Amino acid sequence: MRSDSEHAHRIFISVGSNIDKEKYTRAAILELGQVFESLVLSQVYESEAVGFVGQNFYNLVVKATTTASIEAVCQILKNIEDKHKRQRGTEKFSPRTLDLDLLLYDAVVCQSPVELPRGEILYNAFVLQPLAEIAPSDKHPLVHQSYQQLWQQYDKSQQQLWPIAFDWSPEHP
């Protein structure tokens, strides 16, 4: 995804998994590092499933740079999910091996090809807290408050998060 003649865009991606979550979280980061530049990772958090009864999730947010278009980034994320056995059904809220969502692409505001900034930023602790951790002074393009301010104002009784001491070393067979 490199091109010296194109401008590098700053992107933020949420990563979530609740099926074999350690394996798929690690795999996602390795693959994102192969296609995007300058990865910065938030801490990994565990959270309860939202919208359905299921295993807890591991979540984090990744900051990266890319010269790829929004459409290309979305396709890359879908391809990574598919490679790691993401089941796509009719239910929005369901267990998943891997859930990769483009949260922000520079300060772009759009509804197509994907909603940017992603609505979950303002409503889900498992997106907002890790985003505030790695981009505290960045401002949300619609509400014009920093992610740190938004996290401070967030009703933390809505969703509980637990920081995880995640071992990033490669898995052993």
N, C-alpha and C positions, 0 to 999 in steps of 0.2 A: 504494500500500500504506500510505497514511498515514491515521491516525485519531487525532484529539486525545484521544478518550475512552479509548483503549486504551493499555496499558503497552507500552513499546518493549522488545523482546527483543534480546539480543545474540547474533548468529549468526556462525559461522565456516564458510566454504565453501572447499573445495579446488577448484582449477582446473587442468586438465591437457589437453594437446593434443599429438599427434604427427603430424598431417596438416595441412600448411600452418600450422604451429604459431604463427608470429608473427601471422598474420592472425586466427586464431581466438582466441588469447589476448587480443589487443587488443579484439576484438569482444565477448568475454565480459565484460571489465571495463566497457566502455561500457554494455552492457545491464544489468549488475548495478547500476551507478550510477544507472540510470533507475528501478529498482524498489526499491532499498534505500537507507537513509540512512547517512551518516557512514562511508563506505568507508575502510578502512586496508588497504594492500597490503603483503605481504611482498615481498622481493626475488624475482625470477624465477630459478628454478634449472633446469638441464638435467639429465636423468637417463636412464639406459638403461631400455628397456621391461622391465617385470616380468611374468613369467608367459608371455611369448611373445617370439619374435624379431621385432623391428621397429625402426622409426626411433626415435631418442631423443625423449623428451617434454620439453616445457616445463611446469613446475609452479610454482604459488604458492598462498598462502592469503590469503583476503580476510576481514577482520572487518567487520561491518556491523550496523546496527540495523534492526528491522522491527516492525510491529504485527501482521504476518501470522501465522497459525497454522503449526505444523510442516507440516501437510498442504499448506497454500497455498504455503509456501516450496518444498517438494519439487516441486509442480506448476510453479511459476515456473521452477525450475532445469531441469526436463524440457522445458518449452516453449522455453527458450533453447537447449538442446542440439538439439532438433528443428529449430528455425529455422536452425541452423547445420549442418544435414545430418548429424547424429549417426546412425550406422547402429546399430540395435539387433538383435543376433543372439543366437544361443544360446551363443556363446563369451563368457565373462566377460572374458578377457584377449585383447584385440584392438586394432588401430589405431583411433584415433578423432579426429574433428575437434575434439570438445569433450567433456570429462568434468567435470561439476559435481556435487560431493557435499557435502551438508550434514554437517559434522563435529560441530558443537556447536550447541545451541539453549539458551541460558542454561546451567544445570547439569542439564538434563533427562536422565534415564536411562530409556530405553524400547526396546522391540523393534519397536513398530508405531506409526505407519506406516512408520518407518525406524529402523534401529539407531542409537541415540544413547547415549553418544558413539560415533562411528564407530570400528570396530575398527582400521582402517588407521592411526589416530593412533599407536598403539603399535608398529606393525610396518613402516611405510614411512618411510624417511628423507625422501622428497619431500613428506610431509605433516608429520612431526614437526619437522623443522628450520625450515620457514617458520612453523609455528605457534609454536614457541619464540621465534622472532624477533619476532613481533608481540604475543605474550601470554606473556612469559617467566615472570611470577609467578602467572598463573592456574593453578589446580589441576585436574587431571583428575578428573572426578566419581566415578570408580570406584577408582582407585589412590591418589588423594589426594596426589600429588606434582606439583610444578610442571612445566610443559612444559620449562622450562630444565633442571631436574633430570633429567627423562626423556631429554632430548637429550644431556646430559652422560654419561648411563649407556648410551646406545644404542651398539651395536656398529657403528661406522661402516664397518667393512670389509665389511659385508653389502651395502650399496648406496652407490655413489658419486654425489655431486651436484657440479655445477659452477655457480657463480653466473654469471648472464648479465647483461650491460649492456643491458637491454631499452630500446628507444626507444619511448616511449609516445606520441610525436607521431602525429597521424593519417596514415594511409597516403596516398601520392601515387599517382595513376593511372599 
